Amino acid sequence: MPIVEQGVLYIVATPIGHLDDISARALRVLAGVQVVAAEDTRHSARLLRHYGIGTPMVAVHEHNERAQAARMLERLHAGEAVALITDAGTPLISDPGFHLVRLAQEAGVRVVPVPGPSAIITALCASGQPVDRFTFEGFLPPRAGARAARLTELAAEPRTLIFFEAPHRVVDTLQAIAEAFGPAREASYCRELTKLHETVRRMPLGELAAWVESDAEQRLGEIVIVVQGAPEVDANEFEARRVLDMLLEELPLKRAAALASRLTGIGKNELYAWGVAAKKDVSAD
């Protein structure tokens, strides 16, 4: 089978920083297709020049993707092979390409992934956070209210959470995560991965937010934030807390804890301690 088949759309992963982080297959595909659809042709030209690849490029970005997708489909139907790349990493991940892939599939065009670097997986494996279960959240909403609301929804998520963030918003975002998840929740700050000024630091969210705010260099470049998931709550404990909260609406804490213990089987002293902690949280607000 030839390296490049005609009439096929190739989704090609490219380096996230270090130019050596590209597969031999990706290079052969980029050299063999008739056109490379790139998010930013000026940026991608550096990669192609580095490897002596002269394949023509066209820009396919968030502002023109729908129109360009139709043009790429015409070329695919004419028998040309097309490679879709992004500025860095795997296409479509917080980058353009979704509409082109959908349109190609709906038109019966074969779509072939050429795997490679991804900032998500690179950050996760270096973060020191649990990797068995994780969720990618991309960029949080830029407005403070919407961001806080989304983080409230995620506060009890037990899986490791991965976020992208822009340098000019990263301090506000770290502070918002610390407020929503608690300053003691651990997180890893992964910046400029595979590049000269690569940084990977793991610390409690409160300390991390203060460190990034105090160091202007850490507010430069490409940033991935990897946050430890919330502790999983035992189903019985969750139900006991729910029962205790309901009883506290009508009864003193000591009586509510005793009754909740009889109803749920959870220890009276443990329930009493939960109630005291809950009262402290309310008074702190």
ChimeraX commands (.cxc) that place a marker at each C-alpha (Angstrom):
marker #1 position 0.00,0.00,0.00 radius 0.5
marker #1 position 1.44,3.43,-0.89 radius 0.5
marker #1 position 2.29,5.88,1.87 radius 0.5
marker #1 position -0.22,8.39,0.47 radius 0.5
marker #1 position -3.49,7.33,-1.15 radius 0.5
marker #1 position -5.31,9.70,-3.45 radius 0.5
marker #1 position -8.67,11.16,-2.45 radius 0.5
marker #1 position -7.89,10.71,1.27 radius 0.5
marker #1 position -7.96,13.31,4.03 radius 0.5
marker #1 position -5.04,12.80,6.42 radius 0.5
marker #1 position -5.19,14.24,9.95 radius 0.5
marker #1 position -1.52,14.75,10.75 radius 0.5
marker #1 position -0.13,15.48,14.21 radius 0.5
marker #1 position 2.88,17.80,14.28 radius 0.5
marker #1 position 5.32,18.81,17.07 radius 0.5
marker #1 position 4.08,20.87,20.00 radius 0.5
marker #1 position 7.51,22.47,20.28 radius 0.5
marker #1 position 10.62,20.47,19.51 radius 0.5
marker #1 position 10.77,19.95,15.74 radius 0.5
marker #1 position 12.29,16.48,16.11 radius 0.5
marker #1 position 9.04,15.22,17.66 radius 0.5
marker #1 position 7.43,14.17,14.38 radius 0.5
marker #1 position 7.01,10.69,12.98 radius 0.5
marker #1 position 8.60,9.41,9.79 radius 0.5
marker #1 position 5.11,8.57,8.54 radius 0.5
marker #1 position 3.90,12.13,9.12 radius 0.5
marker #1 position 6.81,13.50,7.10 radius 0.5
marker #1 position 6.13,11.13,4.22 radius 0.5
marker #1 position 2.44,12.08,4.20 radius 0.5
marker #1 position 3.18,15.81,4.27 radius 0.5
marker #1 position 5.60,15.37,1.37 radius 0.5
marker #1 position 3.24,13.13,-0.62 radius 0.5
marker #1 position -0.11,14.92,-0.50 radius 0.5
marker #1 position -1.11,17.53,-3.07 radius 0.5
marker #1 position -1.97,20.18,-0.47 radius 0.5
marker #1 position -1.51,20.83,3.26 radius 0.5
marker #1 position -4.43,22.54,5.01 radius 0.5
marker #1 position -2.75,24.48,7.82 radius 0.5
marker #1 position -4.18,26.62,10.61 radius 0.5
marker #1 position -1.48,29.25,10.03 radius 0.5
marker #1 position 0.56,28.77,6.87 radius 0.5
marker #1 position 3.29,31.13,8.07 radius 0.5
marker #1 position 3.76,29.11,11.26 radius 0.5
marker #1 position 3.66,25.72,9.53 radius 0.5
marker #1 position 6.05,26.87,6.79 radius 0.5
marker #1 position 8.85,26.70,9.35 radius 0.5
marker #1 position 8.22,23.00,9.95 radius 0.5
marker #1 position 8.00,22.15,6.26 radius 0.5
marker #1 position 11.13,24.14,5.44 radius 0.5
marker #1 position 13.00,22.42,8.26 radius 0.5
marker #1 position 12.37,19.06,6.60 radius 0.5
marker #1 position 12.74,20.25,3.02 radius 0.5
marker #1 position 9.06,19.70,2.17 radius 0.5
marker #1 position 7.69,21.92,-0.58 radius 0.5
marker #1 position 4.03,20.86,-0.61 radius 0.5
marker #1 position 1.69,23.83,-1.24 radius 0.5
marker #1 position -0.33,25.04,1.75 radius 0.5
marker #1 position -3.72,26.69,2.18 radius 0.5
marker #1 position -5.00,28.35,5.34 radius 0.5
marker #1 position -7.88,26.60,7.13 radius 0.5
marker #1 position -8.63,28.36,10.41 radius 0.5
marker #1 position -11.59,29.17,12.64 radius 0.5
marker #1 position -12.65,32.16,10.53 radius 0.5
marker #1 position -12.75,30.42,7.14 radius 0.5
marker #1 position -13.08,26.71,7.92 radius 0.5
marker #1 position -16.62,26.24,6.65 radius 0.5
marker #1 position -15.84,27.82,3.28 radius 0.5
marker #1 position -12.46,26.14,2.96 radius 0.5
marker #1 position -13.91,22.75,3.95 radius 0.5
marker #1 position -16.10,22.83,0.84 radius 0.5
marker #1 position -13.08,23.68,-1.31 radius 0.5
marker #1 position -11.00,20.90,0.24 radius 0.5
marker #1 position -13.85,18.47,-0.40 radius 0.5
marker #1 position -13.83,19.42,-4.09 radius 0.5
marker #1 position -10.13,18.67,-4.27 radius 0.5
marker #1 position -10.61,15.35,-2.48 radius 0.5
marker #1 position -13.37,14.35,-4.90 radius 0.5
marker #1 position -11.02,15.28,-7.76 radius 0.5
marker #1 position -8.61,12.64,-6.49 radius 0.5
marker #1 position -6.18,14.80,-4.53 radius 0.5
marker #1 position -4.82,13.83,-1.14 radius 0.5
marker #1 position -5.07,16.47,1.58 radius 0.5
marker #1 position -3.21,16.71,4.90 radius 0.5
marker #1 position -4.79,18.69,7.72 radius 0.5
marker #1 position -2.40,20.08,10.34 radius 0.5
marker #1 position -2.62,22.58,13.15 radius 0.5
marker #1 position -0.04,25.00,14.51 radius 0.5
marker #1 position 1.10,22.43,17.07 radius 0.5
marker #1 position 0.04,18.96,18.15 radius 0.5
marker #1 position -2.97,16.96,17.05 radius 0.5
marker #1 position -5.57,18.76,14.87 radius 0.5
marker #1 position -9.12,19.43,16.12 radius 0.5
marker #1 position -8.11,19.50,19.81 radius 0.5
marker #1 position -9.09,23.10,20.65 radius 0.5
marker #1 position -8.16,23.82,17.03 radius 0.5
marker #1 position -9.93,23.94,13.63 radius 0.5
marker #1 position -10.76,20.85,11.58 radius 0.5
marker #1 position -14.02,19.47,12.97 radius 0.5
marker #1 position -16.19,20.78,10.12 radius 0.5
marker #1 position -13.79,19.51,7.48 radius 0.5
marker #1 position -13.64,16.02,8.99 radius 0.5
marker #1 position -17.44,15.81,9.34 radius 0.5
marker #1 position -18.03,17.05,5.82 radius 0.5
marker #1 position -15.49,14.60,4.41 radius 0.5
marker #1 position -17.00,11.65,6.25 radius 0.5
marker #1 position -20.54,12.58,5.21 radius 0.5
marker #1 position -19.35,12.77,1.60 radius 0.5
marker #1 position -17.83,9.29,1.80 radius 0.5
marker #1 position -14.22,10.49,1.86 radius 0.5
marker #1 position -11.82,8.31,3.81 radius 0.5
marker #1 position -10.29,10.11,6.80 radius 0.5
marker #1 position -6.97,8.71,8.04 radius 0.5
marker #1 position -5.35,9.80,11.31 radius 0.5
marker #1 position -1.57,10.03,11.48 radius 0.5
marker #1 position -1.00,10.13,15.27 radius 0.5
marker #1 position 1.70,11.98,17.11 radius 0.5
marker #1 position 2.27,14.69,19.72 radius 0.5
marker #1 position -0.53,16.02,21.92 radius 0.5
marker #1 position -0.07,18.65,24.62 radius 0.5
marker #1 position -2.82,16.96,26.65 radius 0.5
marker #1 position -1.10,13.59,26.94 radius 0.5
marker #1 position 2.38,15.12,27.19 radius 0.5
marker #1 position 1.32,17.25,30.16 radius 0.5
marker #1 position -0.61,14.44,31.81 radius 0.5
marker #1 position 2.24,11.92,31.74 radius 0.5
marker #1 position 4.68,14.48,33.19 radius 0.5
marker #1 position 2.29,16.01,35.74 radius 0.5
marker #1 position 2.55,13.50,38.54 radius 0.5
marker #1 position -1.26,13.40,38.70 radius 0.5
marker #1 position -3.30,10.17,38.36 radius 0.5
marker #1 position -3.51,9.10,34.72 radius 0.5
marker #1 position -5.93,6.17,34.91 radius 0.5
marker #1 position -9.01,8.40,34.47 radius 0.5
marker #1 position -8.96,11.97,33.19 radius 0.5
marker #1 position -11.07,14.52,31.37 radius 0.5
marker #1 position -10.02,17.33,29.04 radius 0.5
marker #1 position -11.89,20.61,29.58 radius 0.5
marker #1 position -10.03,22.78,27.07 radius 0.5
marker #1 position -10.25,26.53,27.74 radius 0.5
marker #1 position -12.52,27.69,30.56 radius 0.5
marker #1 position -14.94,30.56,29.81 radius 0.5
marker #1 position -13.05,33.88,29.79 radius 0.5
marker #1 position -15.69,35.79,31.77 radius 0.5
marker #1 position -15.37,35.45,35.54 radius 0.5
marker #1 position -19.00,34.55,36.20 radius 0.5
marker #1 position -19.23,31.85,33.56 radius 0.5
marker #1 position -15.83,30.49,34.57 radius 0.5
marker #1 position -16.84,30.26,38.23 radius 0.5
marker #1 position -20.08,28.52,37.30 radius 0.5
marker #1 position -18.27,25.92,35.21 radius 0.5
marker #1 position -15.71,25.28,37.94 radius 0.5
marker #1 position -18.50,24.79,40.48 radius 0.5
marker #1 position -19.89,22.07,38.22 radius 0.5
marker #1 position -16.44,20.43,38.08 radius 0.5
marker #1 position -15.50,20.72,41.76 radius 0.5
marker #1 position -16.68,17.20,42.63 radius 0.5
marker #1 position -15.28,15.57,39.45 radius 0.5
marker #1 position -13.12,12.63,40.63 radius 0.5
marker #1 position -11.10,12.32,37.41 radius 0.5
marker #1 position -7.92,14.27,36.78 radius 0.5
marker #1 position -8.84,17.54,35.01 radius 0.5
marker #1 position -6.83,19.06,32.17 radius 0.5
marker #1 position -7.19,22.68,31.08 radius 0.5
marker #1 position -5.58,24.88,28.45 radius 0.5
marker #1 position -5.15,28.56,29.29 radius 0.5
marker #1 position -3.87,31.73,27.69 radius 0.5
marker #1 position -0.98,33.57,29.40 radius 0.5
marker #1 position -2.95,36.78,30.01 radius 0.5
marker #1 position -5.72,34.89,31.86 radius 0.5
marker #1 position -3.74,32.23,33.67 radius 0.5
marker #1 position -3.44,33.95,37.06 radius 0.5
marker #1 position -7.18,34.69,37.19 radius 0.5
marker #1 position -7.91,31.12,36.14 radius 0.5
marker #1 position -5.62,29.55,38.76 radius 0.5
marker #1 position -7.15,31.74,41.46 radius 0.5
marker #1 position -10.65,30.77,40.31 radius 0.5
marker #1 position -9.79,27.05,40.33 radius 0.5
marker #1 position -8.27,27.38,43.82 radius 0.5
marker #1 position -11.41,29.13,45.05 radius 0.5
marker #1 position -13.74,26.53,43.54 radius 0.5
marker #1 position -11.72,23.40,44.37 radius 0.5
marker #1 position -9.98,24.59,47.54 radius 0.5
marker #1 position -6.39,25.91,47.81 radius 0.5
marker #1 position -5.09,22.57,49.11 radius 0.5
marker #1 position -6.12,20.58,45.98 radius 0.5
marker #1 position -2.97,19.60,44.12 radius 0.5
marker #1 position -2.29,20.72,40.55 radius 0.5
marker #1 position 0.53,20.63,38.03 radius 0.5
marker #1 position 1.61,23.58,35.89 radius 0.5
marker #1 position 2.99,22.52,32.51 radius 0.5
marker #1 position 4.37,25.34,30.37 radius 0.5
marker #1 position 6.26,25.40,27.06 radius 0.5
marker #1 position 6.38,21.61,26.88 radius 0.5
marker #1 position 9.28,20.22,24.78 radius 0.5
marker #1 position 10.63,23.77,24.32 radius 0.5
marker #1 position 13.70,25.53,25.73 radius 0.5
marker #1 position 11.90,26.99,28.77 radius 0.5
marker #1 position 9.85,23.91,29.61 radius 0.5
marker #1 position 8.36,24.03,33.11 radius 0.5
marker #1 position 6.55,21.30,35.05 radius 0.5
marker #1 position 5.70,22.13,38.67 radius 0.5
marker #1 position 3.35,20.31,41.06 radius 0.5
marker #1 position 1.99,22.00,44.19 radius 0.5
marker #1 position -1.27,22.93,45.98 radius 0.5
marker #1 position -3.49,25.23,43.95 radius 0.5
marker #1 position -3.20,28.15,46.35 radius 0.5
marker #1 position 0.60,28.04,46.23 radius 0.5
marker #1 position 0.59,27.53,42.48 radius 0.5
marker #1 position -1.59,30.59,41.85 radius 0.5
marker #1 position 0.67,32.74,44.06 radius 0.5
marker #1 position 3.85,31.43,42.37 radius 0.5
marker #1 position 2.62,32.14,38.85 radius 0.5
marker #1 position 1.41,35.59,39.88 radius 0.5
marker #1 position 4.84,36.42,41.35 radius 0.5
marker #1 position 6.89,35.20,38.38 radius 0.5
marker #1 position 6.21,36.99,35.09 radius 0.5
marker #1 position 8.18,34.40,33.12 radius 0.5
marker #1 position 5.64,31.75,34.07 radius 0.5
marker #1 position 2.95,33.80,32.34 radius 0.5
marker #1 position 4.50,33.32,28.91 radius 0.5
marker #1 position 4.05,30.63,26.27 radius 0.5
marker #1 position 1.74,27.63,25.95 radius 0.5
marker #1 position 0.17,26.52,29.25 radius 0.5
marker #1 position -1.52,23.31,30.36 radius 0.5
marker #1 position -2.96,22.98,33.88 radius 0.5
marker #1 position -3.49,19.47,35.25 radius 0.5
marker #1 position -5.61,19.31,38.43 radius 0.5
marker #1 position -6.04,16.39,40.78 radius 0.5
marker #1 position -9.58,15.04,40.83 radius 0.5
marker #1 position -11.84,15.38,43.86 radius 0.5
marker #1 position -11.78,12.59,46.45 radius 0.5
marker #1 position -14.49,10.10,45.64 radius 0.5
marker #1 position -17.23,10.07,48.27 radius 0.5
marker #1 position -18.53,6.71,49.40 radius 0.5
marker #1 position -22.20,6.31,48.45 radius 0.5
marker #1 position -23.19,5.57,52.06 radius 0.5
marker #1 position -21.31,8.62,53.32 radius 0.5
marker #1 position -22.95,10.79,50.67 radius 0.5
marker #1 position -26.40,9.60,51.75 radius 0.5
marker #1 position -25.56,10.11,55.42 radius 0.5
marker #1 position -24.46,13.68,54.77 radius 0.5
marker #1 position -27.65,14.31,52.83 radius 0.5
marker #1 position -29.76,12.96,55.69 radius 0.5
marker #1 position -27.81,15.00,58.23 radius 0.5
marker #1 position -28.30,18.19,56.24 radius 0.5
marker #1 position -32.05,17.58,56.11 radius 0.5
marker #1 position -32.29,16.88,59.86 radius 0.5
marker #1 position -30.24,19.98,60.71 radius 0.5
marker #1 position -33.00,22.09,59.23 radius 0.5
marker #1 position -35.24,21.02,62.12 radius 0.5
marker #1 position -32.99,19.69,64.93 radius 0.5
marker #1 position -29.92,20.71,66.97 radius 0.5
marker #1 position -26.67,19.20,65.74 radius 0.5
marker #1 position -26.27,16.64,68.54 radius 0.5
marker #1 position -29.78,15.28,68.07 radius 0.5
marker #1 position -29.52,15.38,64.26 radius 0.5
marker #1 position -26.22,13.44,64.32 radius 0.5
marker #1 position -27.66,10.78,66.61 radius 0.5
marker #1 position -30.77,10.30,64.49 radius 0.5
marker #1 position -28.80,10.31,61.21 radius 0.5
marker #1 position -26.50,7.64,62.67 radius 0.5
marker #1 position -29.47,5.40,63.47 radius 0.5
marker #1 position -30.90,5.89,59.97 radius 0.5
marker #1 position -27.68,5.37,57.99 radius 0.5
marker #1 position -25.32,3.29,60.12 radius 0.5
marker #1 position -22.58,5.92,59.98 radius 0.5
marker #1 position -20.95,6.70,63.35 radius 0.5
marker #1 position -22.58,9.42,65.45 radius 0.5
marker #1 position -19.27,11.12,66.25 radius 0.5
marker #1 position -18.31,11.21,62.55 radius 0.5
marker #1 position -21.64,12.77,61.64 radius 0.5
marker #1 position -21.28,15.30,64.45 radius 0.5
marker #1 position -17.82,16.28,63.13 radius 0.5
marker #1 position -19.28,16.74,59.63 radius 0.5
marker #1 position -21.95,19.00,61.07 radius 0.5
marker #1 position -19.40,21.12,62.94 radius 0.5
marker #1 position -17.29,21.45,59.76 radius 0.5
marker #1 position -20.36,22.41,57.74 radius 0.5
marker #1 position -21.27,25.14,60.24 radius 0.5
marker #1 position -17.73,26.52,60.03 radius 0.5
marker #1 position -17.94,26.61,56.25 radius 0.5
marker #1 position -21.24,28.49,56.41 radius 0.5
marker #1 position -19.92,31.02,58.95 radius 0.5
marker #1 position -16.80,31.57,56.83 radius 0.5
marker #1 position -19.00,32.52,53.89 radius 0.5
marker link #1:1,2 radius 0.2
marker link #1:2,3 radius 0.2
marker link #1:3,4 radius 0.2
marker link #1:4,5 radius 0.2
marker link #1:5,6 radius 0.2
marker link #1:6,7 radius 0.2
marker link #1:7,8 radius 0.2
marker link #1:8,9 radius 0.2
marker link #1:9,10 radius 0.2
marker link #1:10,11 radius 0.2
marker link #1:11,12 radius 0.2
marker link #1:12,13 radius 0.2
marker link #1:13,14 radius 0.2
marker link #1:14,15 radius 0.2
marker link #1:15,16 radius 0.2
marker link #1:16,17 radius 0.2
marker link #1:17,18 radius 0.2
marker link #1:18,19 radius 0.2
marker link #1:19,20 radius 0.2
marker link #1:20,21 radius 0.2
marker link #1:21,22 radius 0.2
marker link #1:22,23 radius 0.2
marker link #1:23,24 radius 0.2
marker link #1:24,25 radius 0.2
marker link #1:25,26 radius 0.2
marker link #1:26,27 radius 0.2
marker link #1:27,28 radius 0.2
marker link #1:28,29 radius 0.2
marker link #1:29,30 radius 0.2
marker link #1:30,31 radius 0.2
marker link #1:31,32 radius 0.2
marker link #1:32,33 radius 0.2
marker link #1:33,34 radius 0.2
marker link #1:34,35 radius 0.2
marker link #1:35,36 radius 0.2
marker link #1:36,37 radius 0.2
marker link #1:37,38 radius 0.2
marker link #1:38,39 radius 0.2
marker link #1:39,40 radius 0.2
marker link #1:40,41 radius 0.2
marker link #1:41,42 radius 0.2
marker link #1:42,43 radius 0.2
marker link #1:43,44 radius 0.2
marker link #1:44,45 radius 0.2
marker link #1:45,46 radius 0.2
marker link #1:46,47 radius 0.2
marker link #1:47,48 radius 0.2
marker link #1:48,49 radius 0.2
marker link #1:49,50 radius 0.2
marker link #1:50,51 radius 0.2
marker link #1:51,52 radius 0.2
marker link #1:52,53 radius 0.2
marker link #1:53,54 radius 0.2
marker link #1:54,55 radius 0.2
marker link #1:55,56 radius 0.2
marker link #1:56,57 radius 0.2
marker link #1:57,58 radius 0.2
marker link #1:58,59 radius 0.2
marker link #1:59,60 radius 0.2
marker link #1:60,61 radius 0.2
marker link #1:61,62 radius 0.2
marker link #1:62,63 radius 0.2
marker link #1:63,64 radius 0.2
marker link #1:64,65 radius 0.2
marker link #1:65,66 radius 0.2
marker link #1:66,67 radius 0.2
marker link #1:67,68 radius 0.2
marker link #1:68,69 radius 0.2
marker link #1:69,70 radius 0.2
marker link #1:70,71 radius 0.2
marker link #1:71,72 radius 0.2
marker link #1:72,73 radius 0.2
marker link #1:73,74 radius 0.2
marker link #1:74,75 radius 0.2
marker link #1:75,76 radius 0.2
marker link #1:76,77 radius 0.2
marker link #1:77,78 radius 0.2
marker link #1:78,79 radius 0.2
marker link #1:79,80 radius 0.2
marker link #1:80,81 radius 0.2
marker link #1:81,82 radius 0.2
marker link #1:82,83 radius 0.2
marker link #1:83,84 radius 0.2
marker link #1:84,85 radius 0.2
marker link #1:85,86 radius 0.2
marker link #1:86,87 radius 0.2
marker link #1:87,88 radius 0.2
marker link #1:88,89 radius 0.2
marker link #1:89,90 radius 0.2
marker link #1:90,91 radius 0.2
marker link #1:91,92 radius 0.2
marker link #1:92,93 radius 0.2
marker link #1:93,94 radius 0.2
marker link #1:94,95 radius 0.2
marker link #1:95,96 radius 0.2
marker link #1:96,97 radius 0.2
marker link #1:97,98 radius 0.2
marker link #1:98,99 radius 0.2
marker link #1:99,100 radius 0.2
marker link #1:100,101 radius 0.2
marker link #1:101,102 radius 0.2
marker link #1:102,103 radius 0.2
marker link #1:103,104 radius 0.2
marker link #1:104,105 radius 0.2
marker link #1:105,106 radius 0.2
marker link #1:106,107 radius 0.2
marker link #1:107,108 radius 0.2
marker link #1:108,109 radius 0.2
marker link #1:109,110 radius 0.2
marker link #1:110,111 radius 0.2
marker link #1:111,112 radius 0.2
marker link #1:112,113 radius 0.2
marker link #1:113,114 radius 0.2
marker link #1:114,115 radius 0.2
marker link #1:115,116 radius 0.2
marker link #1:116,117 radius 0.2
marker link #1:117,118 radius 0.2
marker link #1:118,119 radius 0.2
marker link #1:119,120 radius 0.2
marker link #1:120,121 radius 0.2
marker link #1:121,122 radius 0.2
marker link #1:122,123 radius 0.2
marker link #1:123,124 radius 0.2
marker link #1:124,125 radius 0.2
marker link #1:125,126 radius 0.2
marker link #1:126,127 radius 0.2
marker link #1:127,128 radius 0.2
marker link #1:128,129 radius 0.2
marker link #1:129,130 radius 0.2
marker link #1:130,131 radius 0.2
marker link #1:131,132 radius 0.2
marker link #1:132,133 radius 0.2
marker link #1:133,134 radius 0.2
marker link #1:134,135 radius 0.2
marker link #1:135,136 radius 0.2
marker link #1:136,137 radius 0.2
marker link #1:137,138 radius 0.2
marker link #1:138,139 radius 0.2
marker link #1:139,140 radius 0.2
marker link #1:140,141 radius 0.2
marker link #1:141,142 radius 0.2
marker link #1:142,143 radius 0.2
marker link #1:143,144 radius 0.2
marker link #1:144,145 radius 0.2
marker link #1:145,146 radius 0.2
marker link #1:146,147 radius 0.2
marker link #1:147,148 radius 0.2
marker link #1:148,149 radius 0.2
marker link #1:149,150 radius 0.2
marker link #1:150,151 radius 0.2
marker link #1:151,152 radius 0.2
marker link #1:152,153 radius 0.2
marker link #1:153,154 radius 0.2
marker link #1:154,155 radius 0.2
marker link #1:155,156 radius 0.2
marker link #1:156,157 radius 0.2
marker link #1:157,158 radius 0.2
marker link #1:158,159 radius 0.2
marker link #1:159,160 radius 0.2
marker link #1:160,161 radius 0.2
marker link #1:161,162 radius 0.2
marker link #1:162,163 radius 0.2
marker link #1:163,164 radius 0.2
marker link #1:164,165 radius 0.2
marker link #1:165,166 radius 0.2
marker link #1:166,167 radius 0.2
marker link #1:167,168 radius 0.2
marker link #1:168,169 radius 0.2
marker link #1:169,170 radius 0.2
marker link #1:170,171 radius 0.2
marker link #1:171,172 radius 0.2
marker link #1:172,173 radius 0.2
marker link #1:173,174 radius 0.2
marker link #1:174,175 radius 0.2
marker link #1:175,176 radius 0.2
marker link #1:176,177 radius 0.2
marker link #1:177,178 radius 0.2
marker link #1:178,179 radius 0.2
marker link #1:179,180 radius 0.2
marker link #1:180,181 radius 0.2
marker link #1:181,182 radius 0.2
marker link #1:182,183 radius 0.2
marker link #1:183,184 radius 0.2
marker link #1:184,185 radius 0.2
marker link #1:185,186 radius 0.2
marker link #1:186,187 radius 0.2
marker link #1:187,188 radius 0.2
marker link #1:188,189 radius 0.2
marker link #1:189,190 radius 0.2
marker link #1:190,191 radius 0.2
marker link #1:191,192 radius 0.2
marker link #1:192,193 radius 0.2
marker link #1:193,194 radius 0.2
marker link #1:194,195 radius 0.2
marker link #1:195,196 radius 0.2
marker link #1:196,197 radius 0.2
marker link #1:197,198 radius 0.2
marker link #1:198,199 radius 0.2
marker link #1:199,200 radius 0.2
marker link #1:200,201 radius 0.2
marker link #1:201,202 radius 0.2
marker link #1:202,203 radius 0.2
marker link #1:203,204 radius 0.2
marker link #1:204,205 radius 0.2
marker link #1:205,206 radius 0.2
marker link #1:206,207 radius 0.2
marker link #1:207,208 radius 0.2
marker link #1:208,209 radius 0.2
marker link #1:209,210 radius 0.2
marker link #1:210,211 radius 0.2
marker link #1:211,212 radius 0.2
marker link #1:212,213 radius 0.2
marker link #1:213,214 radius 0.2
marker link #1:214,215 radius 0.2
marker link #1:215,216 radius 0.2
marker link #1:216,217 radius 0.2
marker link #1:217,218 radius 0.2
marker link #1:218,219 radius 0.2
marker link #1:219,220 radius 0.2
marker link #1:220,221 radius 0.2
marker link #1:221,222 radius 0.2
marker link #1:222,223 radius 0.2
marker link #1:223,224 radius 0.2
marker link #1:224,225 radius 0.2
marker link #1:225,226 radius 0.2
marker link #1:226,227 radius 0.2
marker link #1:227,228 radius 0.2
marker link #1:228,229 radius 0.2
marker link #1:229,230 radius 0.2
marker link #1:230,231 radius 0.2
marker link #1:231,232 radius 0.2
marker link #1:232,233 radius 0.2
marker link #1:233,234 radius 0.2
marker link #1:234,235 radius 0.2
marker link #1:235,236 radius 0.2
marker link #1:236,237 radius 0.2
marker link #1:237,238 radius 0.2
marker link #1:238,239 radius 0.2
marker link #1:239,240 radius 0.2
marker link #1:240,241 radius 0.2
marker link #1:241,242 radius 0.2
marker link #1:242,243 radius 0.2
marker link #1:243,244 radius 0.2
marker link #1:244,245 radius 0.2
marker link #1:245,246 radius 0.2
marker link #1:246,247 radius 0.2
marker link #1:247,248 radius 0.2
marker link #1:248,249 radius 0.2
marker link #1:249,250 radius 0.2
marker link #1:250,251 radius 0.2
marker link #1:251,252 radius 0.2
marker link #1:252,253 radius 0.2
marker link #1:253,254 radius 0.2
marker link #1:254,255 radius 0.2
marker link #1:255,256 radius 0.2
marker link #1:256,257 radius 0.2
marker link #1:257,258 radius 0.2
marker link #1:258,259 radius 0.2
marker link #1:259,260 radius 0.2
marker link #1:260,261 radius 0.2
marker link #1:261,262 radius 0.2
marker link #1:262,263 radius 0.2
marker link #1:263,264 radius 0.2
marker link #1:264,265 radius 0.2
marker link #1:265,266 radius 0.2
marker link #1:266,267 radius 0.2
marker link #1:267,268 radius 0.2
marker link #1:268,269 radius 0.2
marker link #1:269,270 radius 0.2
marker link #1:270,271 radius 0.2
marker link #1:271,272 radius 0.2
marker link #1:272,273 radius 0.2
marker link #1:273,274 radius 0.2
marker link #1:274,275 radius 0.2
marker link #1:275,276 radius 0.2
marker link #1:276,277 radius 0.2
marker link #1:277,278 radius 0.2
marker link #1:278,279 radius 0.2
marker link #1:279,280 radius 0.2
marker link #1:280,281 radius 0.2
marker link #1:281,282 radius 0.2
marker link #1:282,283 radius 0.2
marker link #1:283,284 radius 0.2
marker link #1:284,285 radius 0.2
view
